[in-house]
């Protein structure tokens, strides 16, 4: 409420005002955290337009706006749209920043993450290593941004099937974030979730379930009960229960995973289809045949 009132007040001034762009950007970040991606994108583009108008196209604030927009796209799995925004931000920072500016290294980490999510592993790894080395040199080895970057590099190794390289990075990242951010921060919960994902792939189901159960209430409390990350943890818990033959428990996780994903992304988003199929599969195993067909038909229609 107050954020929107402040925004309307700032917009009332005719003269260009960098505070308006800041308010717009802050709203974009807030909406992104809340999982309201359409609103986040609208505010993000308004912030970018305002900063370009007031400051010109080659300013750190513009790079910040571009990075925020790219991250919103990544949250929605729109990696093709995100990548050029990352490149534009890096090009600006290379012109206006010193070589050891942390903002430049962080932008490199963000682009590396986007490469990894697109499956461009050969491009991602050297950029991760270069950016992490630069960032660690400036901020120190126990800075939370370094830890998050190490966790993202671990995700890359996991995607490549290099579990032996991924696990120590995940554990190290989680340890730093617990120490620096505390056990009930979103960053720590995310690191727990990521390590749980690796343990699930390795068949360490009990360890994975324990970590997911640690992360879930943190996400629910801080991000809200209907956030995309909450849906993801529910889905992963359901998968673990399914593997262990706990079908009723799996259903109790798959149902909220589907409901939240539909609410956050819309009923026809591609991410909804696997949620529909997971729930249909678990109902079929439990002989709830009447409920299965419409779920499969919806999933096929989306895909």
C-alpha positions as CSV (number, residue, x, y, z in Angstrom):
1,X,0.0,0.0,0.0
2,X,2.6,2.6,1.1
3,X,4.9,1.6,-1.8
4,X,2.2,2.3,-4.3
5,X,1.3,5.6,-2.6
6,X,4.9,6.7,-2.7
7,X,5.1,5.8,-6.4
8,X,2.0,7.8,-7.3
9,X,3.4,10.8,-5.4
10,X,6.7,10.5,-7.2
11,X,5.0,10.3,-10.6
12,X,3.1,13.5,-9.8
13,X,6.3,15.6,-10.2
14,X,6.8,16.7,-13.8
15,X,10.5,17.2,-13.5
16,X,12.7,14.1,-14.1
17,X,13.4,12.5,-10.8
18,X,15.8,9.6,-10.2
19,X,13.8,8.8,-7.0
20,X,10.9,7.7,-9.2
21,X,13.1,5.2,-11.0
22,X,14.4,3.9,-7.6
23,X,10.8,3.5,-6.4
24,X,9.9,1.7,-9.5
25,X,12.9,-0.6,-9.3
26,X,12.2,-1.3,-5.6
27,X,8.6,-2.3,-6.4
28,X,9.9,-4.6,-9.2
29,X,12.2,-6.3,-6.7
30,X,9.4,-6.6,-4.2
31,X,7.0,-8.1,-6.7
32,X,9.6,-10.5,-7.9
33,X,10.2,-11.7,-4.3
34,X,6.4,-12.1,-3.9
35,X,6.3,-14.2,-7.1
36,X,4.2,-11.6,-8.9
37,X,6.3,-11.7,-12.1
38,X,4.0,-9.8,-14.4
39,X,3.8,-6.8,-12.1
40,X,7.6,-7.1,-11.4
41,X,8.3,-6.9,-15.2
42,X,6.0,-3.9,-15.7
43,X,7.7,-2.0,-12.9
44,X,11.1,-3.1,-14.1
45,X,10.6,-1.8,-17.6
46,X,9.2,1.5,-16.2
47,X,12.4,1.9,-14.0
48,X,14.6,1.2,-17.0
49,X,12.8,3.7,-19.2
50,X,13.0,6.4,-16.4
51,X,16.7,5.8,-15.8
52,X,17.6,5.9,-19.5
53,X,15.6,9.2,-19.8
54,X,17.1,10.8,-16.8
55,X,20.7,9.5,-16.8
56,X,21.4,8.2,-20.3
57,X,21.9,4.6,-21.5
58,X,25.4,4.1,-20.1
59,X,25.0,4.4,-16.3
60,X,25.3,1.8,-13.5
61,X,21.6,2.4,-12.6
62,X,20.6,1.3,-16.1
63,X,22.8,-1.8,-15.8
64,X,21.0,-2.6,-12.5
65,X,17.6,-2.3,-14.1
66,X,18.7,-4.6,-16.9
67,X,20.0,-7.2,-14.5
68,X,16.7,-7.1,-12.5
69,X,14.7,-7.6,-15.7
70,X,16.9,-10.5,-16.7
71,X,16.4,-12.2,-13.4
72,X,12.6,-11.8,-13.6
73,X,12.8,-13.5,-17.1
74,X,14.9,-16.3,-15.6
75,X,12.4,-16.8,-12.8
76,X,9.9,-17.5,-15.5
77,X,12.3,-19.8,-17.4
78,X,12.6,-17.2,-20.2
79,X,16.3,-17.6,-20.6
80,X,16.5,-16.5,-24.3
81,X,14.9,-13.2,-23.3
82,X,17.2,-12.9,-20.3
83,X,20.5,-13.4,-22.0
84,X,20.7,-10.2,-24.1
85,X,19.7,-8.1,-21.0
86,X,22.6,-9.6,-19.1
87,X,24.9,-8.8,-22.0
88,X,23.7,-5.2,-22.2
89,X,24.3,-4.8,-18.4
90,X,27.8,-6.2,-18.6
91,X,28.7,-4.0,-21.6
92,X,27.6,-0.9,-19.6
93,X,29.6,-2.0,-16.5
94,X,32.7,-2.7,-18.5
95,X,32.6,0.9,-19.7
96,X,31.9,2.7,-16.4
97,X,33.4,0.4,-13.8
98,X,36.9,-0.6,-12.7
99,X,38.0,-4.1,-13.5
100,X,37.7,-5.2,-9.8
101,X,34.2,-3.7,-9.3
102,X,32.1,-6.4,-7.5
103,X,29.1,-5.3,-9.7
104,X,30.9,-6.5,-12.8
105,X,31.8,-9.8,-11.3
106,X,28.2,-10.3,-10.0
107,X,26.9,-9.5,-13.5
108,X,29.3,-12.2,-14.8
109,X,27.9,-14.7,-12.3
110,X,24.4,-13.8,-13.4
111,X,25.2,-14.4,-17.1
112,X,26.9,-17.7,-16.3
113,X,23.8,-18.8,-14.5
114,X,21.7,-17.9,-17.5
115,X,24.1,-19.9,-19.8
116,X,23.8,-22.9,-17.5
117,X,20.0,-22.8,-17.4
118,X,20.0,-22.6,-21.2
119,X,22.3,-25.7,-21.3
120,X,25.3,-23.7,-22.6
121,X,27.6,-25.4,-20.1
122,X,30.9,-24.8,-22.0
123,X,30.2,-21.0,-21.8
124,X,29.0,-21.1,-18.2
125,X,31.9,-22.8,-16.4
126,X,34.8,-20.4,-17.3
127,X,32.6,-17.4,-16.7
128,X,31.7,-18.7,-13.3
129,X,35.3,-19.4,-12.4
130,X,36.5,-16.1,-13.6
131,X,33.8,-14.1,-11.9
132,X,34.1,-16.1,-8.6
133,X,37.8,-15.5,-8.5
134,X,37.4,-11.8,-9.0
135,X,34.6,-11.6,-6.4
136,X,36.4,-13.6,-3.8
137,X,39.5,-11.5,-4.2
138,X,37.5,-8.3,-3.5
139,X,34.9,-9.4,-1.0
140,X,36.6,-12.3,0.7
141,X,36.0,-16.1,0.7
142,X,33.1,-16.0,3.2
143,X,31.0,-13.3,1.7
144,X,27.4,-14.5,1.0
145,X,27.5,-13.4,-2.6
146,X,30.6,-15.6,-3.1
147,X,28.8,-18.5,-1.4
148,X,25.7,-18.1,-3.6
149,X,27.9,-18.0,-6.7
150,X,29.6,-21.2,-5.5
151,X,26.2,-22.8,-5.1
152,X,25.3,-21.9,-8.6
153,X,28.5,-23.3,-9.9
154,X,27.6,-26.5,-8.0
155,X,24.3,-26.5,-9.8
156,X,26.1,-26.4,-13.1
157,X,28.2,-29.4,-12.2
158,X,25.0,-31.2,-11.1
159,X,23.5,-30.5,-14.5
160,X,26.5,-32.0,-16.1
161,X,26.3,-35.1,-13.9
162,X,29.6,-34.2,-12.1
163,X,28.2,-34.9,-8.6
164,X,31.6,-35.3,-7.0
165,X,32.5,-31.8,-7.9
166,X,29.1,-30.4,-7.0
167,X,28.7,-31.8,-3.5
168,X,31.6,-30.1,-1.7
169,X,30.6,-26.8,-3.3
170,X,27.0,-27.2,-2.1
171,X,28.1,-28.1,1.4
172,X,30.6,-25.2,1.5
173,X,28.1,-22.7,0.3
174,X,25.4,-23.9,2.8
175,X,27.9,-23.7,5.6
176,X,28.9,-20.1,4.8
177,X,25.3,-18.9,4.4
178,X,24.2,-20.6,7.7
179,X,27.1,-18.7,9.4
180,X,26.6,-15.3,7.8
181,X,22.9,-15.2,7.0
182,X,21.5,-17.5,9.7
183,X,19.6,-20.8,9.4
184,X,16.2,-19.1,8.6
185,X,17.2,-16.9,5.7
186,X,16.0,-17.4,2.2
187,X,19.5,-17.7,1.0
188,X,20.2,-20.6,3.4
189,X,16.9,-22.3,2.6
190,X,17.7,-22.1,-1.1
191,X,21.2,-23.6,-0.4
192,X,19.5,-26.4,1.6
193,X,17.1,-27.0,-1.2
194,X,19.9,-27.2,-3.8
195,X,21.9,-29.7,-1.7
196,X,18.7,-31.7,-1.2
197,X,18.3,-31.9,-5.0
198,X,21.7,-33.4,-5.4
199,X,21.1,-35.9,-2.6
200,X,17.8,-36.9,-4.3
201,X,19.7,-37.6,-7.5
202,X,22.3,-39.7,-5.5
203,X,19.5,-41.7,-3.9
204,X,20.1,-40.2,-0.5
205,X,16.4,-39.8,0.0
206,X,16.3,-39.3,3.8
207,X,19.0,-36.6,3.8
208,X,17.2,-34.9,0.9
209,X,13.8,-35.0,2.7
210,X,15.4,-33.5,5.8
211,X,16.8,-30.6,3.9
212,X,13.6,-29.9,2.0
213,X,11.7,-30.0,5.3
214,X,14.1,-27.4,6.7
215,X,13.7,-25.1,3.6
216,X,9.9,-25.3,3.2
217,X,8.8,-23.4,6.3
218,X,11.4,-20.7,5.7
219,X,10.1,-20.2,2.2
220,X,6.5,-20.2,3.4
221,X,7.2,-17.7,6.2
222,X,9.4,-15.2,4.2
223,X,8.2,-15.6,0.6
224,X,4.6,-16.5,1.3
225,X,2.7,-19.8,1.1
226,X,1.9,-19.4,-2.6
227,X,5.4,-18.7,-3.9
228,X,6.9,-20.6,-6.8
229,X,9.8,-21.9,-4.6
230,X,7.2,-23.3,-2.1
231,X,5.6,-25.1,-5.0
232,X,9.0,-26.5,-6.1
233,X,9.8,-27.9,-2.6
234,X,6.3,-29.5,-2.4
235,X,6.9,-31.1,-5.8
236,X,10.3,-32.4,-4.8
237,X,9.0,-33.8,-1.5
238,X,6.2,-35.5,-3.4
239,X,8.8,-37.1,-5.7
240,X,10.7,-38.4,-2.8
241,X,7.6,-39.9,-1.2
242,X,6.6,-41.4,-4.6
243,X,10.0,-43.1,-4.9
244,X,9.6,-44.5,-1.4
245,X,6.1,-45.8,-2.1
246,X,4.4,-43.3,0.2
247,X,1.7,-42.5,-2.3
248,X,-0.8,-40.8,0.0
249,X,2.0,-38.5,1.3
250,X,3.1,-37.8,-2.3
251,X,-0.4,-36.8,-3.2
252,X,-0.5,-34.4,-0.3
253,X,2.6,-32.7,-1.7
254,X,1.7,-32.8,-5.4
255,X,-1.7,-31.1,-4.9
256,X,-0.3,-27.9,-3.4
257,X,2.6,-27.9,-5.9
258,X,0.1,-27.9,-8.7
259,X,-2.3,-25.3,-7.2
260,X,0.5,-22.9,-6.4
261,X,2.2,-23.3,-9.9
262,X,-1.2,-22.6,-11.6
263,X,-1.8,-19.5,-9.5
264,X,1.7,-18.1,-9.9
265,X,2.3,-18.8,-13.6
266,X,-1.2,-19.3,-14.9
267,X,-3.1,-22.6,-15.7
268,X,-1.6,-22.9,-19.3
269,X,2.0,-22.3,-18.5
270,X,4.4,-25.1,-19.6
271,X,5.6,-25.6,-16.0
272,X,2.0,-26.6,-15.1
273,X,2.1,-29.7,-17.3
274,X,4.6,-31.8,-15.3
275,X,2.7,-30.9,-12.1
276,X,-0.5,-32.2,-13.7
277,X,1.3,-35.4,-14.8
278,X,2.8,-36.0,-11.4
279,X,-0.5,-35.7,-9.7
280,X,-2.2,-37.9,-12.3
281,X,0.5,-40.6,-12.0
282,X,0.1,-40.8,-8.2
283,X,-3.7,-40.9,-8.4
284,X,-3.5,-43.7,-11.0
285,X,-1.3,-45.8,-8.7
286,X,-3.9,-45.4,-6.0
287,X,-6.6,-46.4,-8.4
288,X,-8.4,-43.0,-8.5
289,X,-9.1,-43.5,-12.2
290,X,-12.0,-41.1,-12.4
291,X,-9.8,-38.1,-11.5
292,X,-6.8,-39.1,-13.7
293,X,-8.1,-38.6,-17.2
294,X,-8.8,-34.9,-17.0
295,X,-5.4,-34.2,-15.5
296,X,-3.6,-36.1,-18.3
297,X,-5.8,-34.4,-21.0
298,X,-4.9,-30.9,-19.6
299,X,-1.2,-31.8,-19.5
300,X,-1.3,-33.0,-23.1
301,X,-3.1,-29.8,-24.2
302,X,-0.5,-27.6,-22.6
303,X,2.5,-29.5,-24.1
